[in-house]
Amino acid sequence: MLAIHDRKTSFSDKWIEYCRINGVPYRIVDCYGSGIIKQIEDCSGLMWHWSHSDYKASLFARQLAASLELSGKKIFPDFNTCWHFDDKIGQKYLLEAVGAPLVSSHIFYDKEEALIWAGRTNYPKVFKLRGGAGSENVILVKGVSDANRLIKKAFGEGFKLKNRYNFLKERLWHLRRDKNLFAFLNISKGLARLLIPSKTELKFNRERNYIYFQDFVPGNDHDIRVIVIGKRAFAIKRIVRKDDFRASGSGHIIYDPDQIPKECIQISFDVSNRLGAQCLAYDFVFSDYKPYLIEISYSFSRDGYLPCPGYWDENLAWSEGRFTPEYFMIEDFLRDVDGR
């Protein structure tokens, strides 16, 4: 019996579909319930796609994964796959420790030390909060005055993890990009959010008492996103937003596998193997034609990858044809549960 936490519009939609098609016994469970351990006592494993924007999951999902693994249960995502999810600081330490080609990253927990560094470093730099997706909470820092302002705020009032002004700016950008009625109507949501904070915004604590910068890598008009699930990898090329430096969330995607550098695929497989991860997405930029990682994530928005024309195996052999990423996840998971 397989336990699945059902969250609509998440990976679980296709996991449940797979079970129904293939006659896999499963049970819908509630990971937020105090009795979750009891709920899955007679289950072989648990699959739960939890989101970075879920303040409740952020309180205990990693701890649940570690606890279930310690008890002998299989879980997706397991601890190796998820402990660093939506945590750019954790990813810095992890990727440096395994020798991955990470863009040079700088973390400070002391205001004065950060100010000294800011006065001596070169610019531009990229400021990031430890959490956020789709270029959320990412700012290009053009000089020392910008850096000092951010540092003082970081060690003062701090930053909102969910920023209503960024929410409106994103919708304005989508309107300029899409120029359709749906994007226009979404502006009203952004304006309403300026006046009325969302429940999510109110639940998350402010980010303070640290500051994180990455080196800015110039000359990139795109990034490469590679997703490794077990022994399969698929990838897209994301074009940088107009008059911006960010590619994530641009909506301009190229699916041609010939435009994906094989070195990115190989690095992604190598890092996943080093980390023992079930599923990870890797974001690459380039300096002197060499790929460097920006960040990683076990979760991704499936719709952006449905047009992918195929995938690579661990030997970089190409398999042509459309596929369902969530099926890869559950097939690997069931194989792991069976011990094969």
Phi, psi and omega per residue, in radians:
M1 nan 2.234 3.131
L2 -1.783 2.313 3.080
A3 -1.668 2.318 3.120
I4 -2.297 2.248 2.961
H5 -1.512 2.092 -3.055
D6 -1.562 1.990 3.028
R7 -2.183 2.013 -3.051
K8 -1.006 2.539 -3.111
T9 1.087 0.417 3.062
S10 -2.032 -3.051 3.113
F11 -0.980 -0.498 -3.026
S12 -1.088 -0.459 3.112
D13 -0.982 -0.825 -3.107
K14 -1.391 -0.516 3.056
W15 -1.065 -0.802 -3.139
I16 -1.140 -0.723 3.091
E17 -1.021 -0.765 3.135
Y18 -1.058 -0.789 -3.141
C19 -1.063 -0.733 -3.132
R20 -1.162 -0.721 -3.120
I21 -1.185 -0.676 -3.005
N22 -1.794 0.130 3.071
G23 1.164 0.564 3.111
V24 -1.492 2.129 3.110
P25 -1.124 2.311 3.132
Y26 -2.546 2.833 3.113
R27 -2.361 2.328 3.031
I28 -1.401 2.223 -3.119
V29 -2.197 2.921 -3.127
D30 -2.009 1.790 -3.101
C31 -1.172 -0.301 3.134
Y32 -1.463 -0.192 -3.133
G33 -1.278 2.499 -3.137
S34 -1.072 -0.436 -3.107
G35 -1.714 0.494 -3.073
I36 -1.051 -0.633 3.137
I37 -1.095 -0.727 3.117
K38 -1.189 -0.668 -3.120
Q39 -0.992 -0.635 -3.023
I40 -1.866 0.292 -3.070
E41 -0.969 -0.683 -3.110
D42 -1.757 0.268 3.131
C43 -1.738 2.634 -3.124
S44 -1.401 -0.384 -3.130
G45 -3.036 2.926 -3.112
L46 -2.203 2.340 3.035
M47 -2.088 2.186 -3.089
W48 -2.534 1.982 3.066
H49 -1.595 1.680 3.135
W50 -1.717 2.651 -2.960
S51 -1.802 2.653 3.073
H52 -1.156 -0.397 -3.100
S53 -1.579 0.074 -3.124
D54 -1.674 1.791 -3.070
Y55 -1.121 -0.527 3.129
K56 -1.216 -0.801 3.135
A57 -1.075 -0.631 -3.118
S58 -1.116 -0.347 -3.135
L59 -1.356 -0.484 -2.975
F60 -2.540 -0.108 -3.027
A61 -1.073 -0.742 3.134
R62 -1.140 -0.713 -3.138
Q63 -1.162 -0.647 3.091
L64 -1.128 -0.755 3.132
A65 -1.041 -0.826 -3.126
A66 -1.109 -0.703 -3.103
S67 -1.174 -0.755 -3.141
L68 -1.154 -0.695 3.094
E69 -1.093 -0.700 3.130
L70 -1.095 -0.547 -3.140
S71 -1.409 -0.118 -3.134
G72 1.732 -0.008 3.122
K73 -1.420 2.602 2.996
K74 -1.558 2.520 -3.140
I75 -2.528 2.540 2.986
F76 -2.202 2.217 -0.113
P77 -1.315 2.500 3.105
D78 -1.403 3.101 -3.013
F79 -1.091 -0.720 3.137
N80 -1.067 -0.506 -3.083
T81 -1.479 -0.542 -2.939
C82 -2.030 -0.200 -3.007
W83 -1.100 -0.487 -3.105
H84 -1.710 0.099 -3.100
F85 -1.119 2.307 3.131
D86 0.999 0.588 -3.126
D87 -2.427 1.517 -3.069
K88 -1.135 -0.474 3.099
I89 -1.220 -0.820 3.085
G90 -1.032 -0.676 3.134
Q91 -1.147 -0.646 3.091
K92 -0.995 -0.927 -3.112
Y93 -1.098 -0.752 -3.078
L94 -1.124 -0.862 -3.080
L95 -1.203 -0.615 3.044
E96 -1.131 -0.694 -3.081
A97 -1.149 -0.581 -3.117
V98 -1.673 0.109 3.067
G99 1.294 0.436 3.098
A100 -1.297 2.641 -3.112
P101 -1.359 1.323 -3.113
L102 -1.498 2.421 2.963
V103 -0.985 2.359 -3.084
S104 -0.923 2.211 -3.022
S105 -2.234 2.568 -2.997
H106 -2.338 2.184 -3.128
I107 -2.161 2.400 3.138
F108 -2.323 2.447 3.095
Y109 -2.038 0.133 3.140
D110 -2.288 2.230 -3.064
K111 -1.061 -0.841 -3.074
E112 -1.143 -0.701 3.098
E113 -1.082 -0.699 3.124
A114 -1.146 -0.726 -3.139
L115 -1.141 -0.687 3.103
I116 -1.093 -0.810 3.118
W117 -1.055 -0.752 -3.111
A118 -1.075 -0.561 3.137
G119 -1.345 -0.210 -3.060
R120 -1.984 -0.324 -3.028
T121 -1.427 2.982 3.075
N122 -1.661 2.739 -3.121
Y123 -2.214 2.804 0.069
P124 -1.353 2.853 3.001
K125 -2.212 2.898 3.102
V126 -1.994 2.066 3.077
F127 -1.526 2.398 3.088
K128 -2.444 2.540 2.846
L129 -1.438 2.820 -3.078
R130 -1.174 -0.410 -3.127
G131 -2.080 2.896 3.119
G132 2.116 2.600 -3.110
A133 -2.336 2.875 3.086
G134 1.114 0.681 -3.125
S135 1.209 0.244 3.074
E136 -1.198 2.425 3.078
N137 1.090 0.603 3.113
V138 -2.111 2.175 -3.047
I139 -2.309 2.357 3.026
L140 -1.425 2.113 -3.104
V141 -1.738 1.971 -2.961
K142 -1.558 -0.336 -3.113
G143 -2.876 -3.140 -3.030
V144 -1.127 -0.591 -3.130
S145 -1.154 -0.712 3.071
D146 -1.096 -0.745 -3.127
A147 -1.110 -0.778 -3.132
N148 -1.086 -0.689 3.111
R149 -1.076 -0.778 3.141
L150 -1.169 -0.686 3.139
I151 -1.108 -0.796 -3.133
K152 -1.116 -0.645 3.094
K153 -1.216 -0.687 -3.134
A154 -1.064 -0.640 -3.123
F155 -1.753 0.279 3.064
G156 -2.157 -1.918 -3.108
E157 -1.231 -0.389 3.137
G158 1.409 -3.053 -3.055
F159 -2.107 2.529 2.994
K160 -1.352 2.281 3.120
L161 -1.157 -0.627 3.067
K162 -1.950 1.884 -3.007
N163 -1.823 2.098 -3.069
R164 -1.188 -0.478 3.093
Y165 -1.231 -0.697 3.054
N166 -1.101 -0.620 3.123
F167 -1.042 -0.790 3.133
L168 -1.200 -0.736 -3.138
K169 -1.050 -0.683 3.116
E170 -1.101 -0.712 -3.130
R171 -1.242 -0.597 3.032
L172 -1.120 -0.693 3.116
W173 -1.149 -0.715 3.103
H174 -1.102 -0.624 3.107
L175 -1.139 -0.752 3.110
R176 -1.118 -0.611 -3.112
R177 -1.341 -0.849 -2.972
D178 -1.584 -0.589 3.113
K179 0.893 0.815 3.113
N180 -2.272 3.023 -3.067
L181 -1.121 -0.701 -3.122
F182 -1.047 -0.774 3.130
A183 -1.147 -0.649 3.114
F184 -1.125 -0.766 -3.132
L185 -1.156 -0.512 3.127
N186 -1.182 -0.373 3.098
I187 -1.057 -0.628 -3.127
S188 -1.088 -0.610 3.079
K189 -1.117 -0.725 3.119
G190 -1.128 -0.701 3.114
L191 -1.161 -0.715 3.111
A192 -1.110 -0.657 -3.123
R193 -1.143 -0.510 3.090
L194 -1.051 -0.631 -3.083
L195 -1.593 -0.616 -3.060
I196 -2.149 1.860 -3.134
P197 -1.115 2.562 3.121
S198 -1.274 2.818 3.087
K199 -1.073 -0.646 3.127
T200 -1.092 -0.781 -3.141
E201 -1.039 -0.710 -3.099
L202 -1.253 -0.484 -3.058
K203 -1.392 -0.558 -3.112
F204 -1.372 2.416 3.063
N205 -1.270 2.772 3.058
R206 -1.203 2.566 3.068
E207 -1.574 2.085 -3.118
R208 -2.669 2.947 3.078
N209 1.204 0.405 2.911
Y210 -2.713 2.811 2.990
I211 -2.545 2.425 -3.004
Y212 -2.246 2.241 3.082
F213 -2.230 2.590 2.911
Q214 -2.067 2.622 3.019
D215 -1.076 2.481 3.044
F216 -1.465 2.252 3.134
V217 -1.803 1.843 -3.036
P218 -1.344 2.903 2.990
G219 1.433 0.194 3.133
N220 -1.731 2.073 3.035
D221 -1.711 0.112 3.124
H222 -2.826 2.905 2.879
D223 -2.213 3.003 3.118
I224 -2.063 2.217 3.078
R225 -1.930 2.060 3.107
V226 -1.971 2.337 3.070
I227 -2.051 2.174 3.101
V228 -1.903 2.150 3.022
I229 -2.137 1.870 -3.093
G230 1.064 -2.072 -3.104
K231 -1.829 0.456 3.140
R232 -2.257 2.553 3.093
A233 -2.425 2.419 3.008
F234 -2.329 2.814 -2.944
A235 -2.693 2.748 3.069
I236 -2.387 2.764 3.038
K237 -1.910 2.123 -3.076
R238 -1.901 2.149 -3.124
I239 -1.390 2.432 -3.140
V240 -1.121 2.507 3.099
R241 -1.037 2.590 3.104
K242 -1.099 2.331 3.130
D243 1.017 0.640 -3.115
D244 -2.551 3.106 3.086
F245 -2.057 -0.010 -3.034
R246 -1.787 2.433 3.088
A247 -1.793 -0.573 -3.116
S248 -1.036 2.257 3.134
G249 1.432 0.092 -3.098
S250 -1.219 -0.528 -3.099
G251 1.424 -0.092 3.116
H252 -1.738 1.786 -2.986
I253 -2.151 2.419 3.052
I254 -1.973 2.254 -3.034
Y255 -1.836 0.050 -3.095
D256 -1.161 2.009 -3.114
P257 -1.108 -0.405 3.125
D258 -1.212 -0.265 3.109
Q259 -1.678 0.139 3.099
I260 -1.779 2.004 3.121
P261 -1.077 2.276 -3.124
K262 -1.101 -0.466 3.126
E263 -1.081 -0.605 3.091
C264 -1.137 -0.715 3.118
I265 -1.105 -0.806 -3.111
Q266 -1.102 -0.782 3.119
I267 -1.050 -0.736 -3.109
S268 -1.102 -0.781 3.074
F269 -1.068 -0.774 -3.095
D270 -1.078 -0.785 -3.117
V271 -1.180 -0.752 3.106
S272 -1.019 -0.712 3.102
N273 -1.148 -0.703 3.104
R274 -1.103 -0.670 -3.086
L275 -1.478 -0.266 -3.063
G276 1.134 0.662 -3.026
A277 -1.632 2.492 3.109
Q278 -1.326 -0.684 -3.037
C279 -2.710 2.163 3.103
L280 -2.555 2.454 3.005
A281 -1.775 2.405 -3.083
Y282 -2.134 2.292 3.110
D283 -1.886 2.170 -3.087
F284 -2.054 2.469 2.850
V285 -2.143 3.077 -2.994
F286 -2.248 2.418 3.034
S287 -2.321 2.117 -3.051
D288 0.927 0.705 3.083
Y289 1.211 0.125 3.102
K290 -1.769 2.379 -3.120
P291 -1.405 2.422 3.094
Y292 -2.298 2.444 -3.132
L293 -1.380 2.478 3.016
I294 -1.742 -0.869 -3.136
E295 -2.866 3.021 -3.128
I296 -2.353 2.841 -3.123
S297 -2.847 2.387 3.069
Y298 -1.351 -0.416 -3.048
S299 -1.771 2.620 3.090
F300 -2.731 2.832 3.124
S301 -1.525 1.988 -2.959
R302 -1.079 -0.575 -3.017
D303 -1.040 -0.561 -3.119
G304 -1.216 -0.185 -3.044
Y305 -2.015 -0.081 -3.120
L306 -1.054 -0.580 3.110
P307 -1.363 -0.029 3.139
C308 -0.973 2.284 -3.032
P309 -1.454 -0.030 -3.138
G310 2.939 -2.917 -3.108
Y311 -2.645 2.870 3.111
W312 -1.795 2.616 2.961
D313 -1.652 -3.103 -3.037
E314 -1.183 -0.259 3.051
N315 -1.647 0.146 -3.133
L316 1.169 0.372 2.997
A317 -1.394 2.401 -3.025
W318 -1.615 2.332 3.022
S319 -1.959 2.039 -3.093
E320 -1.431 2.453 3.037
G321 2.222 2.634 3.124
R322 -1.200 2.736 -3.061
F323 -2.667 2.931 3.092
T324 -1.992 1.903 -3.071
P325 -0.975 -0.653 -3.108
E326 -1.147 -0.496 3.068
Y327 -1.151 -0.680 3.068
F328 -1.007 -0.783 -3.106
M329 -1.050 -0.865 -3.046
I330 -1.296 -0.561 3.065
E331 -1.110 -0.787 3.090
D332 -1.092 -0.711 -3.089
F333 -1.143 -0.797 3.131
L334 -1.115 -0.652 3.089
R335 -1.128 -0.688 3.130
D336 -1.191 -0.697 3.108
V337 -1.083 -0.682 -3.133
D338 -1.338 -0.180 3.128
G339 1.322 0.428 -3.140
R340 -1.734 nan nan
